[in-house]
Amino acid sequence: MEDSDGSVAGCSDSEFEYEDNGDLDINSDGDQVDEEMVIEPPEVRKAPYLVMNRSELAERQKKCLSEAADLLQVSQEESFVLLREHGWDIARLQEAWFEDDKKVRVRCGLVCTGSTPSASSSSSMSVQGNCPICMSANGQLIPLACGHGFCRECWTGYLHSQVDEGKSSVATRCPQHKCITAVPSTFFFDFCDVERQQKYQDWCLKTYVDENSSVKWCTNPVGCQFAVEYPGIDSIEIRCNCLFNWCWACGEESHKPASCGTVNKWNIKNSAESENISWIRANTKQCPKCHKPIEKNQGCNHMVCSKAGGCGHEFCWLCLGEWSSHGTSTGGYYQCNIYDKQSKEGKHDDEEKSRKEARHALDKYMFYFERFMDHDKGMKLTVTQEQHIEGKVQTLHDKHGFQIMELQFLYDALRQVRTCRRVLKWTYVYGYYLEDSAEKNLFEHLQRDLERHTDCLHEMLEKDFEQIYFNDESVTASGCPTSKFMEFRTHATNFTNVTQKFLVRILNDIGSDTGLGEKKTSRAATF
């Protein structure tokens, strides 16, 4: 909203100015930002994790295989089987191997007297005999290291069926009954067609992520091909190259300051039938005869249970007695003397108390849920707005000669809004489960501060920038940026930093591990 003088409503008394706050050290002239105020953007900081695309992931897997093969003096084939069985944890494999390598070999399906055959030797090592599967007497049998051999046609059919079954193909064992010898990867490339060879390669790469506790796929709900490697044990937030932020511990969208357990409870609450039951308890009464829930949203106290889904019974909404016993003497259609008498006797106290508690709980839930969804929509809106800003930045560059770096402040401000919307969204989940106390009052104060500054910054980008953008005289004059545009850039940059300070404050003061007031600087390390 804008006031009649053109200023941002609720943000300042003059155009582009923001409200001063005694808790923050902000220059009143707005021309320069204190060094203390400039906060390094989270994406610039050194991340303790590594984001990889599929080719980088394959190289990482190859390096891991080589390290294990060199350490244990085994082949690449055996290295793959051993690492997969030990969750791609070299330290865990090393400990088990040097404790009893023969036991590890047997458990992993590797023979103790040599390596599994390679693809190039599978044909040359063929022997004559009857195939145990097709019973062909003229075929050449290609054996595994265990000595069980099968003809080429049976190997092809068996391995094709294994690949078609899915990721379990990477753990394929010998077709012989009760034999646990692992089938080497080279057999798949020797006997499978090109399409299934590619599928098998994909399964091998996928198992490196799915069975590795240090590597996870990005959990972006719209899909993402990036994977993240994080060797630490602390729960951190991941910023993927697809720009999606997610929690390493639970895989959900980044949800500070709410804990993973709180987020899980919230998601269950939103999806479960419990909220329908709460609404029914708060807004309906049961028919005294068939006990079907009935809602009264208008009209008199004369209720008729619908014959379509009920029994057709007529009763009074207040006392639940039969309507035939009601009339002018009991108060007519809009009053019930019977109910008033019963209430004085306390007969409806428990029922009314239960209904009021249910209605209060439902109202509380709707309050927090609506604000949760408002910030979620605002966060998603910034993705579309960033695309619009890209077009406007290009226009300012082509038409007015601005350097792209001069307009970087627009991206910084919008991404700050997006981050704040995400954090605010989850503060309402945090607040929903927070008990009424002085601690909650402080939390709500911090929440209001961040919400107010985020709204003002968002409005600045939506309205104030639009006014300048569509007015050429406000952008440049004689080929140089106008003072009005430079003033807008300065205030947008300052306000972005101020908003970030409020964001850091709320993340430092509240969180899932410590209470309010127990500041923890590392809490704002990634958001």
C-alpha positions as CSV (number, residue, x, y, z in Angstrom):
1,M,0.0,0.0,0.0
2,E,1.2,3.5,-0.7
3,D,0.3,6.7,1.1
4,S,-0.8,9.8,-0.7
5,D,2.7,11.3,-0.6
6,G,4.1,8.2,-2.5
7,S,6.0,6.7,0.5
8,V,5.9,3.0,1.4
9,A,3.2,2.5,3.9
10,G,4.4,1.3,7.2
11,C,8.1,1.6,6.2
12,S,9.0,5.3,6.3
13,D,7.9,8.9,6.3
14,S,9.6,9.8,3.1
15,E,10.2,7.9,-0.2
16,F,12.6,5.0,0.0
17,E,13.4,5.6,3.7
18,Y,13.1,2.8,6.2
19,E,12.1,2.9,9.8
20,D,15.0,3.4,12.2
21,N,15.4,0.9,15.1
22,G,17.2,1.7,18.2
23,D,18.6,-1.8,18.5
24,L,20.4,-1.6,15.2
25,D,23.3,0.7,14.3
26,I,22.1,2.3,11.1
27,N,23.3,5.6,9.6
28,S,20.4,8.0,9.6
29,D,21.5,9.5,6.3
30,G,21.3,6.1,4.6
31,D,24.2,6.9,2.3
32,Q,26.6,4.3,3.6
33,V,26.4,1.1,5.4
34,D,28.6,0.3,8.5
35,E,31.1,-2.4,7.9
36,E,29.6,-4.3,10.8
37,M,26.3,-4.3,8.9
38,V,27.5,-6.0,5.8
39,I,26.8,-9.7,6.2
40,E,28.4,-12.2,3.9
41,P,25.7,-13.9,1.8
42,P,25.3,-17.6,2.7
43,E,26.1,-18.8,-0.8
44,V,29.6,-17.2,-0.6
45,R,30.6,-19.0,2.5
46,K,32.6,-22.2,2.3
47,A,30.1,-25.0,2.4
48,P,31.0,-28.1,4.4
49,Y,29.4,-30.3,1.7
50,L,29.9,-31.0,-2.0
51,V,27.2,-30.8,-4.6
52,M,27.8,-33.0,-7.6
53,N,26.2,-33.7,-11.0
54,R,26.0,-37.2,-12.4
55,S,29.4,-37.1,-14.1
56,E,31.1,-35.7,-11.0
57,L,29.3,-38.4,-9.0
58,A,30.6,-41.1,-11.3
59,E,34.1,-39.8,-10.9
60,R,33.7,-39.7,-7.1
61,Q,32.5,-43.4,-7.2
62,K,35.4,-44.4,-9.4
63,K,37.9,-42.7,-7.0
64,C,36.3,-44.5,-4.1
65,L,36.6,-47.9,-5.9
66,S,40.3,-47.2,-6.7
67,E,41.1,-46.3,-3.2
68,A,39.5,-49.4,-1.8
69,A,41.1,-51.6,-4.4
70,D,44.6,-50.2,-3.7
71,L,44.1,-50.4,0.1
72,L,42.9,-54.0,0.1
73,Q,44.8,-55.3,-2.9
74,V,41.7,-56.5,-4.7
75,S,40.3,-56.0,-8.2
76,Q,37.9,-53.2,-9.1
77,E,35.1,-55.8,-9.4
78,E,35.7,-57.0,-5.9
79,S,36.1,-53.5,-4.7
80,F,32.6,-52.6,-5.9
81,V,31.0,-55.6,-4.2
82,L,32.9,-55.1,-0.9
83,L,32.1,-51.3,-0.8
84,R,28.4,-51.8,-1.6
85,E,28.1,-54.4,1.2
86,H,29.7,-52.0,3.6
87,G,27.6,-48.9,2.7
88,W,30.5,-47.4,0.7
89,D,32.3,-46.7,4.0
90,I,36.0,-47.4,3.4
91,A,36.9,-47.2,7.1
92,R,34.2,-49.7,8.0
93,L,35.3,-52.0,5.2
94,Q,38.9,-51.7,6.2
95,E,38.2,-52.6,9.8
96,A,36.2,-55.7,8.9
97,W,38.7,-56.7,6.2
98,F,41.8,-56.7,8.4
99,E,39.9,-58.4,11.1
100,D,39.0,-61.4,9.0
101,D,39.2,-61.0,5.2
102,K,38.0,-64.6,4.4
103,K,34.8,-64.0,6.5
104,V,34.2,-60.7,4.6
105,R,34.7,-62.5,1.3
106,V,32.2,-65.2,2.0
107,R,29.6,-62.8,3.4
108,C,29.9,-60.6,0.3
109,G,29.8,-63.5,-2.2
110,L,33.4,-63.5,-3.2
111,V,35.4,-66.7,-3.5
112,C,38.5,-67.0,-1.3
113,T,40.8,-68.5,-4.0
114,G,41.0,-65.7,-6.6
115,S,39.2,-63.0,-8.3
116,T,36.0,-63.2,-10.3
117,P,36.4,-63.7,-14.0
118,S,36.6,-60.6,-16.2
119,A,34.3,-60.1,-19.2
120,S,37.1,-60.7,-21.7
121,S,37.9,-64.1,-20.1
122,S,34.3,-65.2,-19.8
123,S,34.2,-66.7,-23.3
124,S,37.7,-68.0,-23.3
125,M,37.1,-69.8,-20.1
126,S,34.0,-71.6,-21.5
127,V,33.7,-75.3,-21.0
128,Q,31.6,-78.0,-22.7
129,G,28.7,-79.4,-20.8
130,N,25.0,-79.5,-20.2
131,C,23.5,-76.1,-19.2
132,P,21.7,-76.5,-15.8
133,I,19.0,-74.1,-16.9
134,C,18.0,-75.0,-20.4
135,M,19.6,-78.5,-20.3
136,S,21.2,-77.9,-23.7
137,A,23.9,-80.5,-24.3
138,N,25.7,-78.7,-27.1
139,G,26.3,-75.3,-25.5
140,Q,29.5,-73.8,-24.2
141,L,29.2,-73.0,-20.6
142,I,30.6,-69.7,-19.2
143,P,31.4,-70.3,-15.5
144,L,31.7,-67.9,-12.5
145,A,34.6,-68.2,-10.1
146,C,32.4,-70.6,-8.1
147,G,32.6,-73.1,-11.0
148,H,28.9,-72.9,-11.9
149,G,28.6,-72.4,-15.7
150,F,25.7,-71.6,-18.0
151,C,25.3,-71.1,-21.7
152,R,25.3,-67.6,-23.3
153,E,21.6,-67.6,-24.0
154,C,20.7,-68.4,-20.4
155,W,23.2,-65.8,-19.1
156,T,21.7,-63.2,-21.4
157,G,18.1,-64.0,-20.3
158,Y,19.0,-64.2,-16.6
159,L,20.9,-60.9,-16.6
160,H,18.3,-59.1,-18.7
161,S,15.6,-60.1,-16.2
162,Q,17.8,-58.9,-13.3
163,V,18.3,-55.5,-14.8
164,D,14.6,-55.2,-15.6
165,E,13.8,-55.8,-11.9
166,G,15.6,-52.6,-10.9
167,K,18.4,-51.6,-8.6
168,S,18.6,-55.0,-7.0
169,S,20.5,-56.1,-10.2
170,V,23.7,-54.7,-8.6
171,A,23.5,-57.5,-6.1
172,T,22.9,-60.3,-8.6
173,R,24.1,-63.7,-7.4
174,C,24.9,-66.9,-9.2
175,P,21.8,-68.6,-10.8
176,Q,22.7,-71.9,-9.3
177,H,20.4,-72.8,-6.4
178,K,21.7,-71.7,-3.0
179,C,25.0,-70.3,-4.5
180,I,25.8,-66.8,-3.1
181,T,28.7,-66.0,-5.5
182,A,28.3,-62.4,-6.8
183,V,28.0,-61.9,-10.5
184,P,30.7,-59.3,-11.6
185,S,29.7,-56.1,-13.4
186,T,31.7,-57.2,-16.5
187,F,29.2,-60.0,-17.1
188,F,26.4,-57.5,-17.6
189,F,28.5,-55.6,-20.2
190,D,29.4,-58.9,-21.9
191,F,25.9,-60.4,-22.1
192,C,23.4,-57.5,-22.0
193,D,22.2,-55.3,-24.8
194,V,23.2,-51.6,-25.0
195,E,20.0,-50.4,-23.4
196,R,20.3,-52.7,-20.4
197,Q,24.0,-51.9,-20.1
198,Q,23.1,-48.2,-19.6
199,K,20.4,-49.2,-17.1
200,Y,22.8,-51.2,-15.2
201,Q,25.3,-48.4,-15.1
202,D,22.6,-46.1,-13.8
203,W,21.7,-48.6,-11.1
204,C,25.4,-48.9,-10.1
205,L,25.6,-45.1,-9.7
206,K,22.3,-44.9,-7.9
207,T,23.4,-47.5,-5.3
208,Y,26.5,-45.3,-4.6
209,V,24.0,-42.6,-3.3
210,D,21.2,-44.7,-1.9
211,E,23.4,-47.0,0.2
212,N,25.9,-44.4,1.2
213,S,25.2,-42.5,4.4
214,S,27.5,-39.6,3.4
215,V,25.7,-39.0,0.0
216,K,22.1,-38.1,-0.7
217,W,20.1,-37.0,-3.7
218,C,18.7,-33.4,-3.6
219,T,15.1,-33.6,-2.3
220,N,13.7,-30.9,-4.5
221,P,10.0,-31.9,-5.0
222,V,10.0,-30.8,-8.6
223,G,13.0,-33.1,-9.3
224,C,16.8,-32.6,-9.4
225,Q,19.7,-34.7,-10.7
226,F,22.3,-33.3,-8.2
227,A,23.6,-35.3,-5.3
228,V,25.3,-34.0,-2.1
229,E,28.2,-35.4,-0.1
230,Y,28.5,-34.5,3.5
231,P,30.8,-36.5,5.8
232,G,29.8,-34.7,9.0
233,I,27.4,-35.8,11.7
234,D,25.7,-32.5,12.6
235,S,22.3,-31.6,11.0
236,I,22.9,-28.9,8.4
237,E,21.0,-27.1,5.7
238,I,22.0,-27.9,2.1
239,R,21.8,-25.3,-0.7
240,C,21.7,-27.3,-3.9
241,N,22.8,-26.0,-7.3
242,C,19.1,-26.1,-8.3
243,L,18.6,-23.3,-5.6
244,F,16.5,-25.6,-3.4
245,N,17.4,-25.5,0.3
246,W,16.8,-28.7,2.3
247,C,17.6,-30.3,5.6
248,W,20.2,-33.0,5.6
249,A,18.7,-34.8,8.6
250,C,15.1,-35.3,7.4
251,G,15.2,-34.4,3.7
252,E,12.5,-31.8,4.1
253,E,12.7,-28.2,2.9
254,S,15.0,-26.1,5.1
255,H,12.9,-25.5,8.2
256,K,14.8,-23.4,10.7
257,P,13.9,-22.6,13.5
258,A,11.5,-25.6,13.7
259,S,13.1,-29.0,14.5
260,C,12.8,-32.1,12.3
261,G,10.5,-33.6,14.8
262,T,8.3,-30.6,14.9
263,V,8.1,-30.5,11.1
264,N,7.1,-34.2,11.1
265,K,4.3,-33.5,13.6
266,W,3.1,-30.5,11.5
267,N,3.1,-32.5,8.3
268,I,1.1,-35.3,9.9
269,K,-1.3,-32.8,11.3
270,N,-1.9,-31.2,7.9
271,S,-2.4,-34.5,6.1
272,A,-4.2,-36.6,8.8
273,E,-7.9,-37.0,9.4
274,S,-7.3,-35.5,12.9
275,E,-8.1,-32.0,11.7
276,N,-11.4,-33.2,10.1
277,I,-12.3,-34.8,13.5
278,S,-11.4,-31.5,15.3
279,W,-13.6,-29.5,13.0
280,I,-16.5,-32.0,13.5
281,R,-16.1,-31.8,17.2
282,A,-16.1,-28.0,17.2
283,N,-18.9,-27.3,14.8
284,T,-21.4,-30.2,14.9
285,K,-23.6,-32.2,17.3
286,Q,-24.7,-35.8,17.0
287,C,-28.3,-36.7,16.1
288,P,-29.7,-38.2,19.4
289,K,-31.2,-41.1,17.5
290,C,-28.7,-42.2,14.8
291,H,-25.6,-40.3,16.1
292,K,-24.7,-38.9,12.7
293,P,-22.9,-35.5,13.0
294,I,-25.0,-32.5,12.1
295,E,-23.9,-28.9,11.4
296,K,-26.1,-25.9,12.2
297,N,-24.9,-22.9,10.2
298,Q,-28.1,-20.8,10.3
299,G,-31.8,-20.8,11.2
300,C,-33.8,-21.8,14.3
301,N,-33.2,-24.6,16.8
302,H,-35.6,-27.0,15.0
303,M,-33.3,-29.6,13.5
304,V,-34.2,-32.5,11.1
305,C,-31.7,-35.3,10.6
306,S,-31.4,-35.7,6.8
307,K,-33.1,-38.8,5.5
308,A,-30.5,-39.1,2.8
309,G,-27.7,-39.9,5.2
310,G,-29.5,-40.0,8.5
311,C,-32.8,-41.1,10.1
312,G,-35.1,-38.1,9.7
313,H,-35.4,-37.6,13.5
314,E,-36.6,-34.1,14.5
315,F,-34.9,-32.6,17.6
316,C,-33.9,-29.4,19.4
317,W,-30.4,-28.2,18.6
318,L,-29.8,-26.9,22.2
319,C,-31.1,-29.6,24.5
320,L,-31.2,-32.4,21.9
321,G,-34.7,-33.4,23.1
322,E,-37.5,-34.4,20.7
323,W,-39.0,-31.4,18.9
324,S,-42.5,-32.7,19.6
325,S,-42.0,-31.7,23.2
326,H,-41.1,-28.1,22.2
327,G,-43.4,-25.2,21.5
328,T,-44.3,-21.7,22.6
329,S,-44.1,-22.8,26.3
330,T,-40.4,-23.8,25.9
331,G,-39.3,-20.6,24.2
332,G,-40.3,-21.1,20.5
333,Y,-38.0,-21.7,17.7
334,Y,-35.1,-19.6,18.8
335,Q,-34.9,-20.3,22.5
336,C,-35.1,-23.4,24.7
337,N,-36.2,-23.1,28.3
338,I,-35.4,-26.8,28.8
339,Y,-31.8,-26.2,27.8
340,D,-31.5,-23.2,30.1
341,K,-32.8,-25.3,33.0
342,Q,-30.4,-28.2,32.2
343,S,-27.5,-25.7,31.9
344,K,-28.2,-24.3,35.3
345,E,-28.1,-27.9,36.6
346,G,-24.7,-28.4,34.9
347,K,-25.9,-31.2,32.6
348,H,-24.2,-29.7,29.5
349,D,-21.0,-28.4,31.1
350,D,-18.7,-31.2,29.9
351,E,-20.2,-31.2,26.4
352,E,-19.9,-27.4,26.0
353,K,-16.4,-27.3,27.5
354,S,-15.3,-30.0,25.1
355,R,-16.8,-28.1,22.1
356,K,-15.2,-24.8,23.2
357,E,-11.8,-26.4,23.6
358,A,-12.1,-28.1,20.1
359,R,-13.2,-24.8,18.6
360,H,-10.3,-22.9,20.3
361,A,-7.8,-25.5,19.1
362,L,-9.2,-25.3,15.5
363,D,-9.1,-21.5,15.5
364,K,-5.5,-21.6,16.7
365,Y,-4.5,-24.1,14.0
366,M,-6.2,-22.1,11.2
367,F,-4.4,-18.9,12.4
368,Y,-1.0,-20.5,12.1
369,F,-1.8,-22.6,9.0
370,E,-3.0,-19.5,7.0
371,R,0.1,-17.5,7.8
372,F,2.3,-20.6,7.0
373,M,0.7,-20.8,3.6
374,D,0.9,-17.0,3.0
375,H,4.6,-17.0,3.4
376,D,4.9,-20.2,1.4
377,K,3.1,-18.5,-1.5
378,G,5.2,-15.4,-1.1
379,M,8.4,-17.5,-1.2
380,K,7.3,-19.2,-4.4
381,L,6.3,-15.8,-5.9
382,T,9.9,-14.6,-5.7
383,V,10.9,-17.3,-8.2
384,T,8.6,-15.8,-10.8
385,Q,9.7,-12.3,-9.9
386,E,13.3,-13.2,-10.3
387,Q,12.6,-14.1,-13.9
388,H,10.9,-10.7,-14.4
389,I,13.8,-8.9,-12.9
390,E,16.2,-10.7,-15.3
391,G,14.3,-9.2,-18.2
392,K,14.3,-5.7,-16.6
393,V,18.0,-5.9,-15.8
394,Q,18.7,-6.7,-19.4
395,T,16.5,-3.8,-20.6
396,L,18.3,-1.4,-18.2
397,H,21.6,-2.7,-19.6
398,D,20.7,-2.4,-23.2
399,K,18.6,0.8,-23.1
400,H,20.4,2.8,-20.4
401,G,23.9,1.4,-20.4
402,F,24.0,0.0,-16.9
403,Q,26.5,-2.6,-16.1
404,I,25.0,-5.9,-14.9
405,M,27.0,-5.8,-11.7
406,E,25.5,-2.4,-10.9
407,L,22.1,-4.1,-10.8
408,Q,23.1,-7.1,-8.7
409,F,21.5,-5.5,-5.7
410,L,18.1,-6.3,-7.2
411,Y,18.9,-10.1,-7.2
412,D,20.4,-9.8,-3.7
413,A,17.3,-8.1,-2.3
414,L,14.9,-10.6,-3.9
415,R,16.8,-13.6,-2.7
416,Q,16.9,-12.1,0.8
417,V,13.1,-11.8,0.6
418,R,12.9,-15.5,-0.5
419,T,15.1,-16.7,2.4
420,C,13.1,-14.6,4.9
421,R,9.8,-15.9,3.6
422,R,11.0,-19.4,4.1
423,V,12.2,-18.8,7.6
424,L,9.0,-16.9,8.5
425,K,7.0,-19.8,7.1
426,W,8.6,-22.2,9.6
427,T,8.5,-19.8,12.5
428,Y,4.7,-20.2,12.5
429,V,5.2,-24.0,12.8
430,Y,7.7,-23.3,15.7
431,G,5.2,-20.9,17.3
432,Y,2.3,-23.3,17.0
433,Y,3.9,-25.8,19.3
434,L,5.4,-23.2,21.7
435,E,3.7,-22.9,25.0
436,D,2.4,-19.5,26.2
437,S,5.1,-17.9,28.2
438,A,7.5,-14.9,28.3
439,E,9.6,-17.0,25.9
440,K,6.8,-17.0,23.4
441,N,6.3,-13.2,23.8
442,L,10.0,-12.7,22.9
443,F,9.6,-15.0,19.9
444,E,6.6,-13.2,18.6
445,H,8.4,-9.9,18.9
446,L,11.3,-11.2,16.8
447,Q,8.9,-12.7,14.4
448,R,7.0,-9.4,13.9
449,D,10.3,-7.5,13.3
450,L,11.4,-9.9,10.6
451,E,8.0,-10.0,9.1
452,R,7.7,-6.2,8.9
453,H,11.1,-5.7,7.3
454,T,10.5,-8.5,4.9
455,D,7.2,-7.1,3.8
456,C,8.8,-3.6,3.3
457,L,11.7,-5.0,1.3
458,H,9.3,-7.0,-0.9
459,E,7.1,-4.0,-1.4
460,M,10.2,-1.9,-2.3
461,L,11.1,-4.3,-5.0
462,E,7.5,-4.6,-6.3
463,K,6.3,-1.0,-6.3
464,D,9.1,1.4,-5.8
465,F,11.3,-0.2,-8.5
466,E,8.4,-0.4,-10.9
467,Q,7.8,3.3,-10.6
468,I,11.4,4.0,-11.5
469,Y,11.7,1.3,-14.2
470,F,8.7,2.6,-16.2
471,N,9.9,6.2,-16.0
472,D,12.9,6.8,-18.2
473,E,13.6,10.2,-16.6
474,S,13.9,8.5,-13.2
475,V,16.5,6.1,-14.4
476,T,19.0,8.1,-16.5
477,A,19.6,11.7,-17.5
478,S,22.2,12.6,-20.1
479,G,23.4,9.0,-20.1
480,C,24.1,9.0,-16.3
481,P,22.0,7.4,-13.5
482,T,19.7,9.9,-11.8
483,S,20.0,10.7,-8.1
484,K,16.6,9.2,-7.6
485,F,17.8,5.8,-9.0
486,M,21.0,6.0,-7.0
487,E,19.0,6.8,-3.9
488,F,16.8,3.8,-4.5
489,R,19.8,1.5,-5.0
490,T,21.4,2.7,-1.8
491,H,18.3,2.3,0.3
492,A,17.5,-1.1,-1.3
493,T,21.0,-2.3,-0.5
494,N,20.9,-0.9,3.1
495,F,17.4,-2.3,3.7
496,T,18.5,-5.8,2.4
497,N,21.4,-5.8,5.0
498,V,19.1,-4.6,7.8
499,T,16.6,-7.3,7.0
500,Q,19.3,-9.9,7.0
501,K,20.3,-8.7,10.5
502,F,16.8,-9.4,11.7
503,L,17.0,-12.8,10.1
504,V,20.2,-13.6,11.8
505,R,18.8,-12.4,15.1
506,I,15.8,-14.6,15.0
507,L,17.9,-17.7,14.0
508,N,20.4,-17.0,16.7
509,D,17.8,-16.4,19.4
510,I,15.4,-19.3,18.7
511,G,15.9,-22.8,17.4
512,S,15.4,-26.5,17.8
513,D,18.4,-27.2,20.0
514,T,18.3,-24.3,22.4
515,G,15.7,-22.0,23.9
516,L,15.2,-18.4,23.3
517,G,17.9,-16.2,24.7
518,E,20.5,-19.0,24.3
519,K,22.4,-17.5,21.4
520,K,24.3,-19.8,19.1
521,T,26.3,-18.1,16.3
522,S,26.6,-21.2,14.3
523,R,22.9,-21.4,13.9
524,A,23.0,-18.7,11.2
525,A,25.8,-20.3,9.3
526,T,23.6,-21.6,6.6
527,F,20.0,-20.7,5.8
